[in-house]
Amino acid sequence: MSTQADHGHELAPRPEQTPDALRATLALVAPGRLAEMQRTKDEAFAKAVEWQSLSPVRSWVLAWARDIEIARRPDLSARHSRASGNLEHEDPAVAREALRELTVVLDEAMTAVRA
């Protein structure tokens, strides 16, 4: 687990990048997504067997670590929610800015979990 970060309040510490640790943290910060996590985990493990590669499992871990990073940090979660809500805005400039902001949020979360 991580120590206090420089971005403010966190709902939970950053979990280790293991399925059990990710699941436990998701249960705290976004329990409504647990079924989705299990479904995508099952898909990743099935692909790993089919492809004879751990790549799908590694991708699954990183994707969920990123999503949990967003959910556990109210600053990122609020930005993600605002940007997602404006992706289909009638004003193309607003939609473009929302897409740009969403990309920045996802990149920031991925950078944090890879650090």
N, C-alpha and C positions, 0 to 999 in steps of 0.2 A: 504494500500500500504506500501511497505517496505521502509526502509531508504537505503542509499548508502552501498553497501556491500564491502567486502575486496578483491574481485576477479577482480576488474577493471571496465571498462566501461560497462554500460547496455543500451540497446536500449529503454527500458521502465521500469518503476518500477514494482516490483513483484505485480501482482494483488491479490485481495482478492479471495478466493476460492468460488466464486459464478458463475453461468453460465453467467450472464451479464458482470461481470468484466473480466472473462476469455475471452469471445468473444471480448470485446473491446480491450484487449491487443493483442489478436491474430490478429485482424484487423490491428494493427500497425506493428507487427513483422513478421507475415507470413500470409498475406491476402489470399494467394492462397490455404490455408488449411481451410478456413471458411466453404466451402461446406462439407468437410470431418467431421469437428467438428459438424455441424448440423445433418449429417447422423448418426454419432455415438451417439449423444445426443438422437435422436429419438429412436434408438435401445436400449439405456440404460433405457430410460423411459418406453418403451414397456416391457422390461424385468422386471422392477420394479413392474409394474402392474401385469404382469403374475405371478411373484414369490411372490408377496405381501411382498416385501422387498426393502429397500433403498440401499442395497448393490451395485446393478448395477450403481446407480446414484453416490454413493460415489466413486466407481472405476473410473467412467467416469471423475469426477472432478479431482481426483488425477492424472490420466493419462494425462489429458490436462494441468493441472498445471505443471507437469513434462516437457511435450513437450514445453510449453510456456517458462518455465525457460531456457531450452536449446536455444530456438529461440531468447530470449531477451538478452542473454549473448553471445557476439561474441566469447569469449574464449571457452565456451562449444560447441557452434554451429560449430566452426572450427574443434574441436576434434571429434565431432559426425560425421561430414561430411567426414573427413579423414578416420575414422574407418569404417564407412558404405561403403565407396568406396573400401576398401580393404578386405571386408568380403569374396569375392569370388576370391581372388588372387590365381594365379596358384601355388605360393609357400605356402605350408601348414603352415609354421612357420609365415609368414606374415598374413595369414588369422586368425590363432589362436591369434596372438597379436592384430589384429583388433577386434576380438570378446572380448578379455579381456578389451581393451580400451573402447569399446562401453558399456560394462557392468559397468565400472568405471564411465563413463560419466552419464549414466542413474541413477546409485546409487547416484552420487553427486547431480544431479538435484533433485532427490526425497528427499534426506536429506534436501536440501535447502527449498523445499516447505513444508516440515513437521516441520520445525523449528519454 
